Amino acid sequence: VSGAAGQSLLDAIKAAHIPIQDACEGHLGCGTCGVYLDKKTYKRIPRATKAEETLLDQVPNPKPTSRLSCAVKLSTMLEGATVRIPPFNKNVLSESDILANEEKKKCGQR
């Protein structure tokens, strides 16, 4: 995706018509816009704030390179980045859906 410097990664993803959840509409209040960054990019960009870290602690299947796309601002540091959108999010699925998905993982199903 592309966009203007300073624009959020979330806004750039949405402008490219790529499906992504954003229950709080990009106001760093829900955690639904979580993404996985490649390791190189993750290390290059500014660290997550305490507010973002708190939300990231609550998302399902966090990875060491998880970030909230509403908190990541576009800049040259993101050039060539690989960004993956997780398949589901805690805020948009019921707790039983999440537990069922975790159970499938334990059994080796997808």
Jmol script that loads the backbone (N, CA, C; Angstrom):
load data "model"
ATOM      1  N   VAL A   1       0.840  -1.184   0.000  1.00  0.00           N
ATOM      2  CA  VAL A   1       0.000   0.000   0.000  1.00  0.00           C
ATOM      3  C   VAL A   1       0.877   1.236   0.000  1.00  0.00           C
ATOM      4  N   SER A   2       0.290   2.327  -0.359  1.00  0.00           N
ATOM      5  CA  SER A   2       1.031   3.583  -0.318  1.00  0.00           C
ATOM      6  C   SER A   2       0.130   4.652   0.274  1.00  0.00           C
ATOM      7  N   GLY A   3       0.748   5.742   0.685  1.00  0.00           N
ATOM      8  CA  GLY A   3       0.006   6.847   1.268  1.00  0.00           C
ATOM      9  C   GLY A   3       0.950   7.979   1.577  1.00  0.00           C
ATOM     10  N   ALA A   4       0.420   8.987   2.224  1.00  0.00           N
ATOM     11  CA  ALA A   4       1.199  10.173   2.555  1.00  0.00           C
ATOM     12  C   ALA A   4       1.974   9.964   3.854  1.00  0.00           C
ATOM     13  N   ALA A   5       3.150  10.555   3.923  1.00  0.00           N
ATOM     14  CA  ALA A   5       3.945  10.503   5.151  1.00  0.00           C
ATOM     15  C   ALA A   5       3.104  11.041   6.306  1.00  0.00           C
ATOM     16  N   GLY A   6       3.120  10.330   7.422  1.00  0.00           N
ATOM     17  CA  GLY A   6       2.358  10.736   8.596  1.00  0.00           C
ATOM     18  C   GLY A   6       0.969  10.123   8.665  1.00  0.00           C
ATOM     19  N   GLN A   7       0.475   9.607   7.535  1.00  0.00           N
ATOM     20  CA  GLN A   7      -0.817   8.920   7.515  1.00  0.00           C
ATOM     21  C   GLN A   7      -0.666   7.597   8.274  1.00  0.00           C
ATOM     22  N   SER A   8      -1.719   7.146   8.910  1.00  0.00           N
ATOM     23  CA  SER A   8      -1.620   5.873   9.618  1.00  0.00           C
ATOM     24  C   SER A   8      -1.610   4.716   8.625  1.00  0.00           C
ATOM     25  N   LEU A   9      -0.946   3.654   9.019  1.00  0.00           N
ATOM     26  CA  LEU A   9      -0.940   2.441   8.209  1.00  0.00           C
ATOM     27  C   LEU A   9      -2.372   1.948   8.025  1.00  0.00           C
ATOM     28  N   LEU A  10      -3.196   2.062   9.060  1.00  0.00           N
ATOM     29  CA  LEU A  10      -4.602   1.674   8.973  1.00  0.00           C
ATOM     30  C   LEU A  10      -5.305   2.418   7.845  1.00  0.00           C
ATOM     31  N   ASP A  11      -5.151   3.725   7.794  1.00  0.00           N
ATOM     32  CA  ASP A  11      -5.813   4.508   6.748  1.00  0.00           C
ATOM     33  C   ASP A  11      -5.325   4.116   5.358  1.00  0.00           C
ATOM     34  N   ALA A  12      -4.039   3.819   5.232  1.00  0.00           N
ATOM     35  CA  ALA A  12      -3.493   3.398   3.938  1.00  0.00           C
ATOM     36  C   ALA A  12      -4.059   2.039   3.524  1.00  0.00           C
ATOM     37  N   ILE A  13      -4.187   1.134   4.480  1.00  0.00           N
ATOM     38  CA  ILE A  13      -4.758  -0.189   4.200  1.00  0.00           C
ATOM     39  C   ILE A  13      -6.207  -0.040   3.747  1.00  0.00           C
ATOM     40  N   LYS A  14      -6.977   0.773   4.471  1.00  0.00           N
ATOM     41  CA  LYS A  14      -8.382   0.973   4.111  1.00  0.00           C
ATOM     42  C   LYS A  14      -8.513   1.661   2.761  1.00  0.00           C
ATOM     43  N   ALA A  15      -7.651   2.635   2.468  1.00  0.00           N
ATOM     44  CA  ALA A  15      -7.699   3.339   1.186  1.00  0.00           C
ATOM     45  C   ALA A  15      -7.418   2.394   0.017  1.00  0.00           C
ATOM     46  N   ALA A  16      -6.646   1.335   0.294  1.00  0.00           N
ATOM     47  CA  ALA A  16      -6.339   0.337  -0.736  1.00  0.00           C
ATOM     48  C   ALA A  16      -7.433  -0.731  -0.825  1.00  0.00           C
ATOM     49  N   HIS A  17      -8.513  -0.546  -0.071  1.00  0.00           N
ATOM     50  CA  HIS A  17      -9.656  -1.467  -0.070  1.00  0.00           C
ATOM     51  C   HIS A  17      -9.276  -2.876   0.383  1.00  0.00           C
ATOM     52  N   ILE A  18      -8.343  -2.948   1.323  1.00  0.00           N
ATOM     53  CA  ILE A  18      -7.959  -4.225   1.921  1.00  0.00           C
ATOM     54  C   ILE A  18      -8.762  -4.370   3.205  1.00  0.00           C
ATOM     55  N   PRO A  19      -9.488  -5.482   3.360  1.00  0.00           N
ATOM     56  CA  PRO A  19     -10.321  -5.647   4.562  1.00  0.00           C
ATOM     57  C   PRO A  19      -9.481  -5.680   5.839  1.00  0.00           C
ATOM     58  N   ILE A  20      -9.871  -4.848   6.794  1.00  0.00           N
ATOM     59  CA  ILE A  20      -9.243  -4.820   8.121  1.00  0.00           C
ATOM     60  C   ILE A  20     -10.265  -4.275   9.098  1.00  0.00           C
ATOM     61  N   GLN A  21     -10.264  -4.809  10.296  1.00  0.00           N
ATOM     62  CA  GLN A  21     -11.187  -4.339  11.334  1.00  0.00           C
ATOM     63  C   GLN A  21     -10.641  -3.067  11.966  1.00  0.00           C
ATOM     64  N   ASP A  22     -11.542  -2.188  12.357  1.00  0.00           N
ATOM     65  CA  ASP A  22     -11.147  -0.973  13.084  1.00  0.00           C
ATOM     66  C   ASP A  22     -12.341  -0.478  13.897  1.00  0.00           C
ATOM     67  N   ALA A  23     -12.683  -1.255  14.910  1.00  0.00           N
ATOM     68  CA  ALA A  23     -13.877  -0.979  15.709  1.00  0.00           C
ATOM     69  C   ALA A  23     -13.886   0.431  16.301  1.00  0.00           C
ATOM     70  N   CYS A  24     -12.732   0.965  16.657  1.00  0.00           N
ATOM     71  CA  CYS A  24     -12.687   2.307  17.250  1.00  0.00           C
ATOM     72  C   CYS A  24     -12.390   3.374  16.196  1.00  0.00           C
ATOM     73  N   GLU A  25     -12.395   2.969  14.937  1.00  0.00           N
ATOM     74  CA  GLU A  25     -12.165   3.875  13.808  1.00  0.00           C
ATOM     75  C   GLU A  25     -10.799   4.552  13.867  1.00  0.00           C
ATOM     76  N   GLY A  26      -9.805   3.808  14.313  1.00  0.00           N
ATOM     77  CA  GLY A  26      -8.438   4.311  14.292  1.00  0.00           C
ATOM     78  C   GLY A  26      -8.046   5.234  15.414  1.00  0.00           C
ATOM     79  N   HIS A  27      -8.722   5.137  16.552  1.00  0.00           N
ATOM     80  CA  HIS A  27      -8.442   6.038  17.679  1.00  0.00           C
ATOM     81  C   HIS A  27      -7.698   5.374  18.826  1.00  0.00           C
ATOM     82  N   LEU A  28      -6.987   4.269  18.537  1.00  0.00           N
ATOM     83  CA  LEU A  28      -6.192   3.560  19.537  1.00  0.00           C
ATOM     84  C   LEU A  28      -7.021   3.209  20.774  1.00  0.00           C
ATOM     85  N   GLY A  29      -8.189   2.612  20.510  1.00  0.00           N
ATOM     86  CA  GLY A  29      -9.054   2.284  21.624  1.00  0.00           C
ATOM     87  C   GLY A  29      -9.564   0.853  21.653  1.00  0.00           C
ATOM     88  N   CYS A  30      -9.138  -0.009  20.692  1.00  0.00           N
ATOM     89  CA  CYS A  30      -9.756  -1.334  20.678  1.00  0.00           C
ATOM     90  C   CYS A  30      -8.804  -2.493  20.382  1.00  0.00           C
ATOM     91  N   GLY A  31      -7.826  -2.319  19.569  1.00  0.00           N
ATOM     92  CA  GLY A  31      -6.918  -3.402  19.228  1.00  0.00           C
ATOM     93  C   GLY A  31      -7.318  -4.210  18.009  1.00  0.00           C
ATOM     94  N   THR A  32      -8.430  -3.859  17.364  1.00  0.00           N
ATOM     95  CA  THR A  32      -8.892  -4.669  16.232  1.00  0.00           C
ATOM     96  C   THR A  32      -8.087  -4.486  14.952  1.00  0.00           C
ATOM     97  N   CYS A  33      -7.287  -3.465  14.863  1.00  0.00           N
ATOM     98  CA  CYS A  33      -6.527  -3.205  13.633  1.00  0.00           C
ATOM     99  C   CYS A  33      -5.104  -3.755  13.702  1.00  0.00           C
ATOM    100  N   GLY A  34      -4.905  -4.736  14.553  1.00  0.00           N
ATOM    101  CA  GLY A  34      -3.578  -5.311  14.716  1.00  0.00           C
ATOM    102  C   GLY A  34      -3.036  -5.941  13.441  1.00  0.00           C
ATOM    103  N   VAL A  35      -1.740  -5.801  13.247  1.00  0.00           N
ATOM    104  CA  VAL A  35      -1.049  -6.391  12.102  1.00  0.00           C
ATOM    105  C   VAL A  35       0.265  -6.995  12.581  1.00  0.00           C
ATOM    106  N   TYR A  36       0.837  -7.843  11.737  1.00  0.00           N
ATOM    107  CA  TYR A  36       2.169  -8.391  11.979  1.00  0.00           C
ATOM    108  C   TYR A  36       3.112  -7.749  10.981  1.00  0.00           C
ATOM    109  N   LEU A  37       4.188  -7.173  11.467  1.00  0.00           N
ATOM    110  CA  LEU A  37       5.214  -6.588  10.606  1.00  0.00           C
ATOM    111  C   LEU A  37       6.370  -7.571  10.455  1.00  0.00           C
ATOM    112  N   ASP A  38       7.118  -7.435   9.363  1.00  0.00           N
ATOM    113  CA  ASP A  38       8.332  -8.236   9.252  1.00  0.00           C
ATOM    114  C   ASP A  38       9.332  -7.725  10.295  1.00  0.00           C
ATOM    115  N   LYS A  39      10.252  -8.584  10.702  1.00  0.00           N
ATOM    116  CA  LYS A  39      11.181  -8.254  11.792  1.00  0.00           C
ATOM    117  C   LYS A  39      12.031  -7.025  11.503  1.00  0.00           C
ATOM    118  N   LYS A  40      12.510  -6.907  10.278  1.00  0.00           N
ATOM    119  CA  LYS A  40      13.374  -5.790   9.927  1.00  0.00           C
ATOM    120  C   LYS A  40      12.640  -4.454  10.080  1.00  0.00           C
ATOM    121  N   THR A  41      11.409  -4.407   9.581  1.00  0.00           N
ATOM    122  CA  THR A  41      10.615  -3.179   9.689  1.00  0.00           C
ATOM    123  C   THR A  41      10.273  -2.890  11.135  1.00  0.00           C
ATOM    124  N   TYR A  42       9.870  -3.918  11.876  1.00  0.00           N
ATOM    125  CA  TYR A  42       9.508  -3.750  13.277  1.00  0.00           C
ATOM    126  C   TYR A  42      10.635  -3.076  14.053  1.00  0.00           C
ATOM    127  N   LYS A  43      11.861  -3.485  13.800  1.00  0.00           N
ATOM    128  CA  LYS A  43      13.016  -2.915  14.507  1.00  0.00           C
ATOM    129  C   LYS A  43      13.333  -1.490  14.063  1.00  0.00           C
ATOM    130  N   ARG A  44      12.946  -1.138  12.832  1.00  0.00           N
ATOM    131  CA  ARG A  44      13.258   0.176  12.263  1.00  0.00           C
ATOM    132  C   ARG A  44      12.333   1.283  12.730  1.00  0.00           C
ATOM    133  N   ILE A  45      11.070   0.954  12.978  1.00  0.00           N
ATOM    134  CA  ILE A  45      10.096   2.007  13.276  1.00  0.00           C
ATOM    135  C   ILE A  45      10.079   2.337  14.769  1.00  0.00           C
ATOM    136  N   PRO A  46       9.503   3.492  15.127  1.00  0.00           N
ATOM    137  CA  PRO A  46       9.424   3.848  16.552  1.00  0.00           C
ATOM    138  C   PRO A  46       8.671   2.792  17.357  1.00  0.00           C
ATOM    139  N   ARG A  47       9.079   2.639  18.596  1.00  0.00           N
ATOM    140  CA  ARG A  47       8.473   1.641  19.491  1.00  0.00           C
ATOM    141  C   ARG A  47       7.014   1.987  19.789  1.00  0.00           C
ATOM    142  N   ALA A  48       6.259   0.975  20.175  1.00  0.00           N
ATOM    143  CA  ALA A  48       4.864   1.167  20.581  1.00  0.00           C
ATOM    144  C   ALA A  48       4.802   1.972  21.865  1.00  0.00           C
ATOM    145  N   THR A  49       3.756   2.778  21.991  1.00  0.00           N
ATOM    146  CA  THR A  49       3.522   3.527  23.227  1.00  0.00           C
ATOM    147  C   THR A  49       2.950   2.574  24.276  1.00  0.00           C
ATOM    148  N   LYS A  50       2.907   3.025  25.513  1.00  0.00           N
ATOM    149  CA  LYS A  50       2.319   2.214  26.588  1.00  0.00           C
ATOM    150  C   LYS A  50       0.855   1.892  26.277  1.00  0.00           C
ATOM    151  N   ALA A  51       0.113   2.864  25.744  1.00  0.00           N
ATOM    152  CA  ALA A  51      -1.301   2.639  25.405  1.00  0.00           C
ATOM    153  C   ALA A  51      -1.431   1.536  24.364  1.00  0.00           C
ATOM    154  N   GLU A  52      -0.579   1.575  23.345  1.00  0.00           N
ATOM    155  CA  GLU A  52      -0.618   0.535  22.312  1.00  0.00           C
ATOM    156  C   GLU A  52      -0.212  -0.817  22.900  1.00  0.00           C
ATOM    157  N   GLU A  53       0.825  -0.839  23.718  1.00  0.00           N
ATOM    158  CA  GLU A  53       1.269  -2.095  24.334  1.00  0.00           C
ATOM    159  C   GLU A  53       0.166  -2.728  25.176  1.00  0.00           C
ATOM    160  N   THR A  54      -0.589  -1.903  25.894  1.00  0.00           N
ATOM    161  CA  THR A  54      -1.697  -2.404  26.707  1.00  0.00           C
ATOM    162  C   THR A  54      -2.733  -3.102  25.831  1.00  0.00           C
ATOM    163  N   LEU A  55      -3.066  -2.496  24.697  1.00  0.00           N
ATOM    164  CA  LEU A  55      -4.032  -3.110  23.783  1.00  0.00           C
ATOM    165  C   LEU A  55      -3.452  -4.362  23.131  1.00  0.00           C
ATOM    166  N   LEU A  56      -2.184  -4.324  22.773  1.00  0.00           N
ATOM    167  CA  LEU A  56      -1.553  -5.491  22.150  1.00  0.00           C
ATOM    168  C   LEU A  56      -1.519  -6.693  23.089  1.00  0.00           C
ATOM    169  N   ASP A  57      -1.465  -6.435  24.393  1.00  0.00           N
ATOM    170  CA  ASP A  57      -1.478  -7.518  25.379  1.00  0.00           C
ATOM    171  C   ASP A  57      -2.807  -8.278  25.369  1.00  0.00           C
ATOM    172  N   GLN A  58      -3.840  -7.682  24.783  1.00  0.00           N
ATOM    173  CA  GLN A  58      -5.165  -8.280  24.808  1.00  0.00           C
ATOM    174  C   GLN A  58      -5.585  -8.903  23.473  1.00  0.00           C
ATOM    175  N   VAL A  59      -4.787  -8.772  22.430  1.00  0.00           N
ATOM    176  CA  VAL A  59      -5.179  -9.325  21.134  1.00  0.00           C
ATOM    177  C   VAL A  59      -4.849 -10.820  21.080  1.00  0.00           C
ATOM    178  N   PRO A  60      -5.655 -11.578  20.329  1.00  0.00           N
ATOM    179  CA  PRO A  60      -5.359 -13.009  20.212  1.00  0.00           C
ATOM    180  C   PRO A  60      -4.152 -13.243  19.311  1.00  0.00           C
ATOM    181  N   ASN A  61      -3.412 -14.278  19.600  1.00  0.00           N
ATOM    182  CA  ASN A  61      -2.254 -14.675  18.797  1.00  0.00           C
ATOM    183  C   ASN A  61      -1.251 -13.557  18.523  1.00  0.00           C
ATOM    184  N   PRO A  62      -0.848 -12.817  19.556  1.00  0.00           N
ATOM    185  CA  PRO A  62       0.146 -11.773  19.299  1.00  0.00           C
ATOM    186  C   PRO A  62       1.480 -12.399  18.898  1.00  0.00           C
ATOM    187  N   LYS A  63       2.208 -11.681  18.105  1.00  0.00           N
ATOM    188  CA  LYS A  63       3.551 -12.102  17.707  1.00  0.00           C
ATOM    189  C   LYS A  63       4.527 -11.041  18.199  1.00  0.00           C
ATOM    190  N   PRO A  64       5.807 -11.359  18.261  1.00  0.00           N
ATOM    191  CA  PRO A  64       6.777 -10.354  18.709  1.00  0.00           C
ATOM    192  C   PRO A  64       6.774  -9.097  17.842  1.00  0.00           C
ATOM    193  N   THR A  65       6.282  -9.206  16.619  1.00  0.00           N
ATOM    194  CA  THR A  65       6.270  -8.051  15.710  1.00  0.00           C
ATOM    195  C   THR A  65       4.870  -7.476  15.513  1.00  0.00           C
ATOM    196  N   SER A  66       3.956  -7.759  16.448  1.00  0.00           N
ATOM    197  CA  SER A  66       2.600  -7.212  16.358  1.00  0.00           C
ATOM    198  C   SER A  66       2.599  -5.719  16.630  1.00  0.00           C
ATOM    199  N   ARG A  67       1.793  -5.004  15.864  1.00  0.00           N
ATOM    200  CA  ARG A  67       1.555  -3.574  16.082  1.00  0.00           C
ATOM    201  C   ARG A  67       0.113  -3.272  15.709  1.00  0.00           C
ATOM    202  N   LEU A  68      -0.413  -2.166  16.206  1.00  0.00           N
ATOM    203  CA  LEU A  68      -1.731  -1.700  15.793  1.00  0.00           C
ATOM    204  C   LEU A  68      -1.534  -0.768  14.612  1.00  0.00           C
ATOM    205  N   SER A  69      -2.216  -1.057  13.525  1.00  0.00           N
ATOM    206  CA  SER A  69      -1.976  -0.275  12.301  1.00  0.00           C
ATOM    207  C   SER A  69      -2.399   1.182  12.458  1.00  0.00           C
ATOM    208  N   CYS A  70      -3.290   1.478  13.399  1.00  0.00           N
ATOM    209  CA  CYS A  70      -3.671   2.884  13.612  1.00  0.00           C
ATOM    210  C   CYS A  70      -2.556   3.669  14.289  1.00  0.00           C
ATOM    211  N   ALA A  71      -1.624   2.967  14.936  1.00  0.00           N
ATOM    212  CA  ALA A  71      -0.543   3.632  15.669  1.00  0.00           C
ATOM    213  C   ALA A  71       0.745   3.736  14.867  1.00  0.00           C
ATOM    214  N   VAL A  72       0.807   3.056  13.731  1.00  0.00           N
ATOM    215  CA  VAL A  72       2.008   3.086  12.893  1.00  0.00           C
ATOM    216  C   VAL A  72       1.811   4.143  11.815  1.00  0.00           C
ATOM    217  N   LYS A  73       2.701   5.103  11.765  1.00  0.00           N
ATOM    218  CA  LYS A  73       2.612   6.184  10.784  1.00  0.00           C
ATOM    219  C   LYS A  73       3.500   5.878   9.584  1.00  0.00           C
ATOM    220  N   LEU A  74       2.975   6.170   8.407  1.00  0.00           N
ATOM    221  CA  LEU A  74       3.743   5.940   7.193  1.00  0.00           C
ATOM    222  C   LEU A  74       4.963   6.854   7.144  1.00  0.00           C
ATOM    223  N   SER A  75       6.076   6.278   6.740  1.00  0.00           N
ATOM    224  CA  SER A  75       7.327   7.019   6.571  1.00  0.00           C
ATOM    225  C   SER A  75       8.247   6.171   5.710  1.00  0.00           C
ATOM    226  N   THR A  76       9.402   6.694   5.399  1.00  0.00           N
ATOM    227  CA  THR A  76      10.360   5.932   4.601  1.00  0.00           C
ATOM    228  C   THR A  76      10.826   4.682   5.333  1.00  0.00           C
ATOM    229  N   MET A  77      10.662   4.645   6.657  1.00  0.00           N
ATOM    230  CA  MET A  77      11.053   3.458   7.426  1.00  0.00           C
ATOM    231  C   MET A  77      10.191   2.245   7.093  1.00  0.00           C
ATOM    232  N   LEU A  78       9.037   2.471   6.465  1.00  0.00           N
ATOM    233  CA  LEU A  78       8.144   1.374   6.103  1.00  0.00           C
ATOM    234  C   LEU A  78       8.340   0.900   4.659  1.00  0.00           C
ATOM    235  N   GLU A  79       9.210   1.549   3.911  1.00  0.00           N
ATOM    236  CA  GLU A  79       9.435   1.133   2.523  1.00  0.00           C
ATOM    237  C   GLU A  79       9.895  -0.315   2.473  1.00  0.00           C
ATOM    238  N   GLY A  80       9.230  -1.104   1.632  1.00  0.00           N
ATOM    239  CA  GLY A  80       9.577  -2.509   1.486  1.00  0.00           C
ATOM    240  C   GLY A  80       9.058  -3.411   2.588  1.00  0.00           C
ATOM    241  N   ALA A  81       8.242  -2.878   3.472  1.00  0.00           N
ATOM    242  CA  ALA A  81       7.727  -3.656   4.600  1.00  0.00           C
ATOM    243  C   ALA A  81       6.753  -4.736   4.142  1.00  0.00           C
ATOM    244  N   THR A  82       6.744  -5.838   4.882  1.00  0.00           N
ATOM    245  CA  THR A  82       5.727  -6.868   4.712  1.00  0.00           C
ATOM    246  C   THR A  82       4.793  -6.769   5.908  1.00  0.00           C
ATOM    247  N   VAL A  83       3.514  -6.558   5.625  1.00  0.00           N
ATOM    248  CA  VAL A  83       2.507  -6.396   6.665  1.00  0.00           C
ATOM    249  C   VAL A  83       1.459  -7.483   6.475  1.00  0.00           C
ATOM    250  N   ARG A  84       1.228  -8.267   7.519  1.00  0.00           N
ATOM    251  CA  ARG A  84       0.201  -9.311   7.469  1.00  0.00           C
ATOM    252  C   ARG A  84      -0.936  -8.939   8.416  1.00  0.00           C
ATOM    253  N   ILE A  85      -2.164  -9.175   7.964  1.00  0.00           N
ATOM    254  CA  ILE A  85      -3.344  -8.926   8.789  1.00  0.00           C
ATOM    255  C   ILE A  85      -3.790 -10.266   9.362  1.00  0.00           C
ATOM    256  N   PRO A  86      -3.862 -10.396  10.690  1.00  0.00           N
ATOM    257  CA  PRO A  86      -4.281 -11.666  11.298  1.00  0.00           C
ATOM    258  C   PRO A  86      -5.683 -12.073  10.835  1.00  0.00           C
ATOM    259  N   PRO A  87      -5.969 -13.376  10.856  1.00  0.00           N
ATOM    260  CA  PRO A  87      -7.248 -13.863  10.336  1.00  0.00           C
ATOM    261  C   PRO A  87      -8.473 -13.520  11.185  1.00  0.00           C
ATOM    262  N   PHE A  88      -8.291 -13.239  12.444  1.00  0.00           N
ATOM    263  CA  PHE A  88      -9.446 -12.868  13.269  1.00  0.00           C
ATOM    264  C   PHE A  88      -9.002 -11.963  14.401  1.00  0.00           C
ATOM    265  N   ASN A  89      -9.996 -11.383  15.077  1.00  0.00           N
ATOM    266  CA  ASN A  89      -9.687 -10.467  16.158  1.00  0.00           C
ATOM    267  C   ASN A  89     -10.662 -10.642  17.302  1.00  0.00           C
ATOM    268  N   LYS A  90     -10.155 -10.564  18.506  1.00  0.00           N
ATOM    269  CA  LYS A  90     -10.957 -10.779  19.720  1.00  0.00           C
ATOM    270  C   LYS A  90     -12.170  -9.854  19.798  1.00  0.00           C
ATOM    271  N   ASN A  91     -12.029  -8.610  19.374  1.00  0.00           N
ATOM    272  CA  ASN A  91     -13.125  -7.657  19.509  1.00  0.00           C
ATOM    273  C   ASN A  91     -14.255  -7.873  18.513  1.00  0.00           C
ATOM    274  N   VAL A  92     -14.046  -8.693  17.485  1.00  0.00           N
ATOM    275  CA  VAL A  92     -15.093  -8.900  16.494  1.00  0.00           C
ATOM    276  C   VAL A  92     -15.613 -10.324  16.482  1.00  0.00           C
ATOM    277  N   LEU A  93     -15.063 -11.189  17.294  1.00  0.00           N
ATOM    278  CA  LEU A  93     -15.544 -12.561  17.426  1.00  0.00           C
ATOM    279  C   LEU A  93     -15.979 -12.801  18.859  1.00  0.00           C
ATOM    280  N   SER A  94     -16.892 -13.726  19.022  1.00  0.00           N
ATOM    281  CA  SER A  94     -17.313 -14.067  20.377  1.00  0.00           C
ATOM    282  C   SER A  94     -16.206 -14.864  21.062  1.00  0.00           C
ATOM    283  N   GLU A  95     -16.242 -14.897  22.361  1.00  0.00           N
ATOM    284  CA  GLU A  95     -15.246 -15.652  23.119  1.00  0.00           C
ATOM    285  C   GLU A  95     -15.291 -17.129  22.739  1.00  0.00           C
ATOM    286  N   SER A  96     -16.485 -17.661  22.467  1.00  0.00           N
ATOM    287  CA  SER A  96     -16.585 -19.074  22.083  1.00  0.00           C
ATOM    288  C   SER A  96     -15.918 -19.333  20.733  1.00  0.00           C
ATOM    289  N   ASP A  97     -15.990 -18.367  19.800  1.00  0.00           N
ATOM    290  CA  ASP A  97     -15.290 -18.509  18.514  1.00  0.00           C
ATOM    291  C   ASP A  97     -13.783 -18.583  18.728  1.00  0.00           C
ATOM    292  N   ILE A  98     -13.280 -17.752  19.603  1.00  0.00           N
ATOM    293  CA  ILE A  98     -11.841 -17.723  19.871  1.00  0.00           C
ATOM    294  C   ILE A  98     -11.405 -19.034  20.520  1.00  0.00           C
ATOM    295  N   LEU A  99     -12.164 -19.487  21.497  1.00  0.00           N
ATOM    296  CA  LEU A  99     -11.817 -20.744  22.165  1.00  0.00           C
ATOM    297  C   LEU A  99     -11.864 -21.914  21.187  1.00  0.00           C
ATOM    298  N   ALA A 100     -12.848 -21.922  20.297  1.00  0.00           N
ATOM    299  CA  ALA A 100     -12.943 -22.995  19.304  1.00  0.00           C
ATOM    300  C   ALA A 100     -11.732 -22.963  18.380  1.00  0.00           C
ATOM    301  N   ASN A 101     -11.292 -21.781  17.993  1.00  0.00           N
ATOM    302  CA  ASN A 101     -10.124 -21.645  17.127  1.00  0.00           C
ATOM    303  C   ASN A 101      -8.867 -22.128  17.843  1.00  0.00           C
ATOM    304  N   GLU A 102      -8.723 -21.799  19.107  1.00  0.00           N
ATOM    305  CA  GLU A 102      -7.566 -22.243  19.884  1.00  0.00           C
ATOM    306  C   GLU A 102      -7.564 -23.766  20.010  1.00  0.00           C
ATOM    307  N   GLU A 103      -8.739 -24.353  20.205  1.00  0.00           N
ATOM    308  CA  GLU A 103      -8.848 -25.805  20.322  1.00  0.00           C
ATOM    309  C   GLU A 103      -8.424 -26.480  19.017  1.00  0.00           C
ATOM    310  N   LYS A 104      -8.822 -25.898  17.883  1.00  0.00           N
ATOM    311  CA  LYS A 104      -8.420 -26.446  16.578  1.00  0.00           C
ATOM    312  C   LYS A 104      -6.899 -26.411  16.433  1.00  0.00           C
ATOM    313  N   LYS A 105      -6.290 -25.333  16.889  1.00  0.00           N
ATOM    314  CA  LYS A 105      -4.834 -25.221  16.798  1.00  0.00           C
ATOM    315  C   LYS A 105      -4.156 -26.321  17.615  1.00  0.00           C
ATOM    316  N   LYS A 106      -4.692 -26.588  18.792  1.00  0.00           N
ATOM    317  CA  LYS A 106      -4.117 -27.637  19.637  1.00  0.00           C
ATOM    318  C   LYS A 106      -4.201 -28.996  18.967  1.00  0.00           C
ATOM    319  N   CYS A 107      -5.264 -29.186  18.179  1.00  0.00           N
ATOM    320  CA  CYS A 107      -5.472 -30.465  17.487  1.00  0.00           C
ATOM    321  C   CYS A 107      -4.790 -30.498  16.121  1.00  0.00           C
ATOM    322  N   GLY A 108      -4.099 -29.409  15.752  1.00  0.00           N
ATOM    323  CA  GLY A 108      -3.398 -29.362  14.475  1.00  0.00           C
ATOM    324  C   GLY A 108      -4.283 -29.058  13.286  1.00  0.00           C
ATOM    325  N   GLN A 109      -5.507 -28.580  13.526  1.00  0.00           N
ATOM    326  CA  GLN A 109      -6.413 -28.209  12.428  1.00  0.00           C
ATOM    327  C   GLN A 109      -6.286 -26.736  12.138  1.00  0.00           C
ATOM    328  N   ARG A 110      -6.759 -26.335  10.969  1.00  0.00           N
ATOM    329  CA  ARG A 110      -6.801 -24.908  10.619  1.00  0.00           C
ATOM    330  C   ARG A 110      -8.159 -24.533  10.162  1.00  0.00           C
TER     331      ARG A 110
END
end "model"
wireframe off; spacefill off
backbone 0.3
color backbone group
